[in-house]
Amino acid sequence: MIGSSRSIWREGKVVHVIDQTRLPHHTQVKQLTTLAEVAQAIQDMVVRGAPLIGVTAAYGVALALQAAADDASLATAVQTLIATRPTAVNLRWAVEHVAAQLATVAPAARAEHALLLADELAQADVHTNEAIGEHGAALLQQRWQALGYPARLNVLTHCNAGRLGCVDWGTALAAIYKAHAAGVPVHVWMDETRPRNQGASLTTWELAGRGVPATLIVDNAGGLLMQQGQVDVCIVGADRISARGDVCNKIGTYLKALAAQAHAIPFYVAAPLSTLDWGIVDGVHEIEIEQRSPREVTHISGRNEAGEVVTVQLAPDGTAALNPAFDVTPAVLVTAIVTERGVVPASHAGLASLREPALA
Ligand SMILES: CSC[C@@H](O)[C@@H](O)C(=O)COP(=O)(O)O
């Protein structure tokens, strides 16, 4: 039973999350009460999506401090959480933000303060994503208008950049929700997103729950659909964006951006400013790409006809498999980046214009 429309919420000293490894067949809430449980949940992708793992990690710091709030415990919590997943910079940003604030608080007051800081981040994420949604919806509306108001606006998205990847709303999907609510006849092509299938198991569930027309496609279908004129616009999320606008997102995003460029289809990236890594310029060469278990490639999970969720093996025994979880789309392939502060070109100048003065 879900007690909230949010992906994460707190009751006292217990953090509740929707267990995304169980979706779409089971909607279950998992309770997290310790640093170790939070770290495991992030690593196992019980929670996933850049903004959500950031907020979850902030709660992880707070839970760690309930046991011991000295400087050493704080440092251990920070290190443990940052090591869980290396690519999405929101995680590091959130943990370092909370740790910096707590460093100025007396250890005796830290445990309670940390919970409130994490609550603040969770709340801020909701407002941020709603703002991203407004800006992104305006782009979708403009595209619909530019195409002469077709009976449906076909939007392609990859992975799950929805409310499940955030506290609420989502990033790319926030734009779709807002456009849908405003009367734009959006229809979403949902890439299945091998190997973890976030599109097939999460975006399908999420969009169906909000009544947005959508169709699941295999990852390799996007090129054909673009060639046939069946994709009007692409919008995806991001896990890290370099200072010059290179976009790191779920593996497969780059190929879609290449195909979109070949067919002159706008390719938008929606992300909060916490996804920007100002310390990295060349995203293609500098962003660490998480390598996950080969088992995620050689095996697949789903529900069988008896209604049981099972994992089966796809490849022969002993098959070597490589599983990079993300790729980087160079800025030149990105039409624009949609943030909570507005839409900017994927360029150094464009992104820098968002930085001042509040983030200085
Ligand atoms: C709003 S979530 C944006 C991104 O984090 C999303 O597109 C993505 O790549 C998530 O990857 P995941 O491996 O599922 O955490």
The ligand as a Tripos MOL2 file, in Angstrom:
@<TRIPOS>MOLECULE
LIG
   15    14     1     0     0
SMALL
NO_CHARGES

@<TRIPOS>ATOM
      1 C1         14.9050   11.7750  -13.3970 C.3       1 LIG1
      2 S1         16.0180   10.5330  -13.5460 S.3       1 LIG1
      3 C2         17.1610   10.9610  -14.8640 C.3       1 LIG1
      4 C3         18.2090    9.9230  -15.0040 C.3       1 LIG1
      5 O1         18.7100    9.6220  -13.7490 O.3       1 LIG1
      6 C4         17.6620    8.6970  -15.7380 C.3       1 LIG1
      7 O2         17.4690    9.0700  -17.0700 O.3       1 LIG1
      8 C5         18.6370    7.5630  -15.6390 C.2       1 LIG1
      9 O3         19.5060    7.3980  -16.4640 O.2       1 LIG1
     10 C6         18.5180    6.7050  -14.4530 C.3       1 LIG1
     11 O4         19.4560    5.6690  -14.4290 O.3       1 LIG1
     12 P1         19.3100    4.5330  -13.3130 P.3       1 LIG1
     13 O5         20.4390    3.6080  -13.6100 O.co2     1 LIG1
     14 O6         17.9670    3.9230  -13.4880 O.co2     1 LIG1
     15 O7         19.4860    5.2250  -11.9790 O.co2     1 LIG1
@<TRIPOS>BOND
     1     1     2 1
     2     2     3 1
     3     3     4 1
     4     4     5 1
     5     4     6 1
     6     6     7 1
     7     6     8 1
     8     8     9 2
     9     8    10 1
    10    10    11 1
    11    11    12 1
    12    12    13 2
    13    12    14 1
    14    12    15 1
@<TRIPOS>SUBSTRUCTURE
     1 LIG1         1 GROUP 0 **** ****
